[in-house]
């Protein structure tokens, strides 16, 4: 694993992908909380006694603790789960499923990583240069002028803001995300390395040992203990959904 990758940033990338590629894991968290949601007073008391060096030893939310133990995840996942549970369901979102996805996403909103992104792309132009007289344009001419100017503005925006931005380099970002997905498929969907390799490259050119090594590296970076067996069983099938 590249040493330039930031550990905390990787945790938040994993959290995002866990909710996307293992929805049963995400849903299991909120299902455990339906009947015992904490109020603001209980959450305030929780964060007053919170110890970042010992989060499970300072009275965590029981649903978050049970969920973390159920899926054999590290304590930082339990803390993220608590932040997700603390986020109230949005009344603007009509279904519980969509509300849960929104709450899962908000689990990282208290970190500056949530806000680290280039500034908005803003684009304004005049179809008629300063000092020039108005002249009628056809729709095609109007579109051509706008697209040419927008393309130039987009290139400048990329060079100034996107290409120079990053606690994640683009290639590192894509590589880590891919390896993160492999780990999730292995742990929570019951796929073995051969199946993951074939899913990624049906031609068979992706070496199984590469998949194994990369998912292990991601697990080590995230503090996730890998099982001795070839993959965790599909646990969400053991506990029937309500």
VMD Tcl script that draws the C-alpha trace (Angstrom):
set ca {
  {0.00 0.00 0.00}
  {1.40 3.39 -0.95}
  {2.65 5.24 2.13}
  {1.35 8.53 0.75}
  {-2.23 7.46 1.36}
  {-3.76 9.13 4.40}
  {-5.15 6.63 6.92}
  {-8.16 8.68 7.94}
  {-9.03 9.53 4.36}
  {-8.89 5.83 3.53}
  {-11.25 5.06 6.40}
  {-13.81 7.45 4.97}
  {-13.41 6.00 1.48}
  {-13.99 2.52 2.90}
  {-17.06 3.74 4.79}
  {-18.53 5.12 1.58}
  {-17.88 1.93 -0.36}
  {-19.13 -0.32 2.44}
  {-22.54 1.33 2.26}
  {-22.55 1.09 -1.53}
  {-21.33 -2.45 -2.15}
  {-22.68 -4.13 0.99}
  {-26.11 -2.54 1.52}
  {-27.20 -5.35 3.85}
  {-24.42 -4.33 6.23}
  {-25.59 -0.72 6.13}
  {-29.23 -1.68 6.63}
  {-28.37 -3.94 9.54}
  {-27.00 -0.96 11.46}
  {-30.20 1.06 11.19}
  {-32.44 -1.97 11.75}
  {-30.80 -2.42 15.15}
  {-31.62 1.18 16.08}
  {-35.27 1.49 15.04}
  {-36.73 0.76 18.49}
  {-34.16 2.54 20.65}
  {-33.08 5.75 18.97}
  {-31.27 8.09 21.37}
  {-32.43 11.63 21.94}
  {-30.23 14.73 21.96}
  {-29.58 14.49 25.70}
  {-28.34 10.91 25.40}
  {-26.09 11.80 22.48}
  {-24.65 14.80 24.33}
  {-23.86 12.59 27.30}
  {-22.22 10.07 25.00}
  {-19.82 12.60 23.50}
  {-19.00 14.07 26.90}
  {-17.74 10.69 28.11}
  {-16.24 9.72 24.72}
  {-12.58 8.69 24.74}
  {-11.01 8.43 21.27}
  {-8.44 6.00 22.62}
  {-11.13 3.74 24.10}
  {-14.43 4.37 22.29}
  {-16.05 1.06 23.21}
  {-15.14 1.39 26.87}
  {-17.01 4.67 27.40}
  {-20.62 3.65 26.87}
  {-21.14 3.61 23.10}
  {-24.56 3.35 21.53}
  {-25.58 -0.32 21.95}
  {-26.75 -0.67 18.35}
  {-23.42 0.62 17.02}
  {-21.47 -1.68 19.33}
  {-23.53 -4.75 18.43}
  {-23.29 -3.94 14.74}
  {-19.52 -3.50 14.91}
  {-19.08 -6.81 16.73}
  {-21.51 -8.56 14.39}
  {-19.48 -7.69 11.31}
  {-16.08 -7.90 13.05}
  {-15.15 -4.32 12.23}
  {-12.59 -2.10 14.03}
  {-13.62 0.48 16.60}
  {-13.30 3.40 14.19}
  {-16.22 1.89 12.27}
  {-18.25 1.84 15.48}
  {-17.63 5.56 15.93}
  {-18.68 6.26 12.35}
  {-21.76 4.12 12.98}
  {-22.60 6.26 16.00}
  {-22.35 9.41 13.90}
  {-24.66 7.82 11.34}
  {-27.20 6.88 14.03}
  {-27.00 10.36 15.53}
  {-28.00 11.96 12.23}
  {-31.78 12.41 12.23}
  {-33.72 11.06 9.24}
  {-34.44 13.81 6.73}
  {-38.13 14.59 6.42}
  {-37.55 15.60 2.81}
  {-36.64 12.00 1.97}
  {-39.76 9.89 1.78}
  {-38.55 6.31 2.25}
  {-36.59 4.79 5.14}
  {-34.17 3.26 2.63}
  {-33.17 6.63 1.18}
  {-33.09 8.20 4.64}
  {-30.68 5.52 5.81}
  {-28.35 6.10 2.85}
  {-28.35 9.81 3.66}
  {-27.60 9.14 7.33}
  {-24.79 6.77 6.38}
  {-23.24 9.45 4.17}
  {-23.46 12.01 6.97}
  {-21.37 9.81 9.26}
  {-18.24 11.61 8.04}
  {-19.66 15.14 7.95}
  {-17.86 16.12 11.15}
  {-14.47 15.65 9.54}
  {-12.71 18.22 7.41}
  {-12.34 15.48 4.78}
  {-16.03 15.90 4.10}
  {-15.40 19.48 3.04}
  {-12.10 19.06 1.22}
  {-12.86 19.62 -2.42}
  {-12.00 22.17 -5.09}
  {-14.11 25.34 -5.26}
  {-17.28 25.37 -7.39}
  {-16.84 25.74 -11.13}
  {-18.20 29.11 -12.17}
  {-18.55 30.15 -15.76}
  {-19.82 33.40 -17.23}
  {-19.32 34.83 -20.69}
  {-20.69 37.30 -23.17}
  {-21.51 36.08 -26.65}
  {-20.48 39.46 -27.96}
  {-16.99 40.67 -26.98}
  {-16.65 44.04 -25.28}
  {-16.53 46.84 -27.76}
  {-18.23 44.88 -30.50}
  {-21.67 45.60 -31.88}
  {-24.52 43.18 -31.50}
  {-25.01 40.80 -34.37}
  {-27.71 38.16 -34.70}
  {-26.65 34.55 -34.15}
  {-28.21 31.30 -35.18}
  {-28.77 28.65 -32.51}
  {-25.85 26.64 -33.91}
  {-23.51 29.67 -33.79}
  {-24.63 30.48 -30.26}
  {-24.02 26.90 -29.12}
  {-20.60 26.80 -30.79}
  {-19.42 29.98 -29.06}
  {-20.65 28.82 -25.66}
  {-19.12 25.33 -25.98}
  {-15.77 26.70 -27.11}
  {-15.63 29.14 -24.19}
  {-16.85 26.53 -21.69}
  {-14.25 24.02 -22.87}
  {-11.50 26.58 -22.38}
  {-12.84 27.52 -18.94}
  {-13.08 23.83 -17.92}
  {-9.48 23.21 -18.97}
  {-8.30 26.20 -16.96}
  {-10.34 25.09 -13.94}
  {-8.86 21.61 -14.10}
  {-5.28 22.90 -14.35}
  {-5.72 25.42 -11.53}
  {-7.90 23.54 -9.05}
  {-8.35 19.83 -9.82}
  {-4.93 18.78 -11.07}
  {-3.16 20.50 -8.18}
  {-5.62 19.40 -5.49}
  {-5.26 16.35 -3.42}
  {-4.60 14.44 -0.31}
  {-5.34 11.62 -2.78}
  {-3.64 11.51 -6.14}
  {-6.02 10.48 -8.88}
  {-4.37 7.15 -9.60}
  {-4.01 6.39 -5.89}
  {-7.67 7.28 -5.45}
  {-8.86 4.89 -8.14}
  {-6.50 2.12 -7.08}
  {-7.47 2.29 -3.43}
  {-11.17 2.39 -4.28}
  {-10.80 -0.73 -6.42}
  {-8.89 -2.63 -3.76}
  {-11.40 -1.46 -1.15}
  {-14.17 -2.94 -3.24}
  {-12.30 -6.25 -3.47}
  {-12.04 -6.36 0.32}
  {-15.76 -5.70 0.75}
  {-16.70 -8.36 -1.80}
  {-14.45 -10.83 -0.01}
  {-15.61 -10.07 3.53}
  {-19.30 -9.40 3.17}
  {-20.52 -10.91 -0.08}
  {-18.65 -14.20 0.30}
  {-16.63 -13.97 -2.93}
  {-13.21 -15.60 -3.06}
  {-10.17 -14.12 -4.77}
  {-10.71 -16.12 -7.96}
  {-14.28 -14.85 -8.30}
  {-13.19 -11.28 -7.66}
  {-10.43 -11.56 -10.24}
  {-12.84 -12.89 -12.86}
  {-15.37 -10.18 -12.04}
  {-12.70 -7.54 -12.58}
  {-11.19 -9.14 -15.68}
  {-13.23 -11.93 -17.32}
  {-10.29 -12.66 -19.64}
  {-8.43 -14.17 -16.69}
  {-5.43 -11.84 -16.92}
  {-5.75 -10.58 -13.35}
  {-3.64 -12.75 -11.08}
  {-5.47 -14.17 -8.06}
  {-2.42 -13.50 -5.89}
  {-2.65 -9.82 -6.81}
  {-6.23 -9.64 -5.57}
  {-5.26 -11.43 -2.37}
  {-2.28 -9.17 -1.70}
  {-4.15 -5.94 -2.42}
  {-7.17 -6.70 -0.26}
  {-4.86 -7.75 2.58}
  {-2.97 -4.48 2.28}
  {-6.19 -2.48 2.47}
  {-7.37 -4.51 5.46}
  {-4.09 -3.87 7.27}
  {-4.30 -0.15 6.55}
  {-7.86 0.01 7.89}
  {-7.21 -2.18 10.93}
  {-9.62 -4.88 9.77}
  {-8.88 -8.40 10.94}
  {-9.20 -10.92 8.16}
  {-10.76 -14.32 8.86}
  {-8.69 -17.48 8.49}
  {-11.26 -18.95 6.14}
  {-11.53 -17.96 2.48}
  {-14.18 -15.36 3.24}
  {-16.81 -14.49 5.79}
  {-20.12 -16.19 5.09}
  {-22.97 -14.08 3.90}
  {-23.91 -13.08 7.41}
  {-26.92 -11.05 6.46}
  {-28.59 -14.28 5.33}
  {-28.22 -15.72 8.82}
  {-30.22 -12.95 10.44}
  {-33.56 -12.64 8.63}
  {-34.59 -9.18 7.62}
  {-37.71 -7.84 9.29}
}
mol new
graphics top color blue
foreach p $ca { graphics top sphere $p radius 0.5 }
foreach p [lrange $ca 0 end-1] q [lrange $ca 1 end] { graphics top cylinder $p $q radius 0.2 }
display resetview
